Amino acid sequence: MRPHRQQPLVLAAGLLSAAALALFWALVAGDMPIGLAEVFSALAGGEGMAADIVRELRLPRAVAAFVCGGLLATAGALMQVLLRNPLADPYILGISGGAAVGALVAITLGAASIWVDTLAFAGALTAMLLVFGLAHGDGSWTQTRLLLTGVIVAAGCGAAVTLMLALAPDTRVTSMLFWLMGDASGAARPWPALVVLVLGLAAVMPFARDLNVLARGELNARALGVSVRKLRIALYVLASLLTATAVTLVGSVGFVGLIIPHLVRLALGNDQRVLIPAAALAGGTLLTLADTAARTVIAPQQLPVGVLTALIGVPVFLFLLARHPR
Amino acid sequence: MSASRIDVPPLLEAERLALQVGERWLCCEFSLSLAPGECLALLGPNGAGKTTLLHTLAGLREPSVGQVRLGGLPYAAWSPLEAARFRGLLPQQQPDHFGASVLETVLIGRHPHLGRWGWETAEDEAIARQALADVGLQGFETRDVLTLSGGERQRVAIATLLAQAPQLFLLDEPLNHLDLHYQIATLDLFRRLVRNDAARHGAVMVLHDINLAARYADHIILLDGRGGVKAGDRDAVLRADLLSQAFGHPLRRFESEGRVLFLPD
């Protein structure tokens, strides 16, 4: 739809090979050197310690990082259309705040990790329903009202998180902080989240052109035959579920959900039919790269992955911004 | 308001329509009918409810009383996309939150003509380029809409409506931001479309300039901002006494070279 339309196949091939390279690097890199041949043999079901490390540790972690990045970038792109606000990100409506409250309650109680995940997801859904209800969740909201309600709920959750951090015993604070910063190392079960990502993309792609129209304003969209109310409710629920899944899987990794949609928009334009799948792939690639770097750069010390996403993303973003003078 | 040919249903009918916002009645019950080949102007002071009425006629708002029919059928009988192929709205404002090229923006108008999985074809692009040429914006295709002047942005919006290719144009202040030349060019453009031989099109436009309404409209709806409505043929409604009362300012009528002019005292 741009005047100089990108070659869709070239584009898809480029993004897919970048994603594949990032995933392979994640499987190869680490304390124990494992060659590409061994990685392939491990993926094909080979035996041995190298195969176990690849299959049991590196693959789940790489997939978790990839899926989380894809989920956050997709949710960010959807939120930016829903709120028609370039500053919107997946966390702006309090989803991650709700998840953090749930997770920290579980950590405070010393619950097992499955309960941390469960309470985090429940907290995210509670925040979603709360914002939805308070903002008159029949789709008739103005985006300012939705935005303000979400920001206020997020602020309330932030206060609760700070309170729990202040009151928690020192032994628990570290795991709380790691949860808050996002950590893919504990994500042993990334496959259900991958299913959520694929289903989410499959659900949104038939409506991608409707999103293009919605981005031009509600009145325009309604006059052009878009069922705005239903579309906005669906967008809100879908973006919230994607965010909740990502936050439950890895934690509130910052930056990916805000910057990746903008990065893709700068490079490829604002056609959601291109932007959403491209953002999913680019977000996954960025977070996989960042997570692999986070665990290898000063190994055995692990860095918070959110720091690495910013360190990689900021220069790329600034470069693209400078290339597009307004 | 006029006897349309019996075989062609009116493009737009309002039957005993009344609009209420909160506790306030914007207009009492009135009826109108717009046949193909006709042009209707909505006049009235600020806040009288012209935009609300236009949105109601566009099927984007439920009337408080009465019914609106598009092409002989109530809006409930139209799917949103079918309605979008039959009637198009030029909104009063064009919110741009993200950058986009002018051509992309005009192609948005093709949305109701494309299937769920459809992408714009070369034909859609040709329609969009023609629409840009019609509003004098050829060569602007790759410009970012965020860099346009107000008048250029307004003409992009008009081109988007032309690309939508509806039979019925609903124009909310189409002359916003336009200089004198493009004001006349825009009204001439819509008059050509409405008056052409096929006589398929019609237009309803919210205007602020009484004299342009006198020049281009066949019918007038005059809202007085206190719930009163005068609807009828141009010459029956465009009277100095009715206009003075509606706008709350004395107006005088002049005739010059066969044209009627109203000037404020």
Interface residues (C-beta under 8 A of the other chain):
Chain A: M1 R2 P3 H4 Q80 R84 N85 P86 P206 R209 D210 N212 V213 A215 R216 G217 L219 N220 R222 A223 L224 G225 V226 S227 R265 G269 N270 D271 R273 R326
Chain B: H55 A58 L60 S79 P80 L81 E82 A83 A84 R85 G88 L89 P91 Q93 Q94 P95 D96 H97 F98 G99 A100 S101 L103 E104 T105 L107 I108 G109 H111 P112 L114 R116 W117 G118 W119 E120 E141 T142 D144 L146 T147 Q164
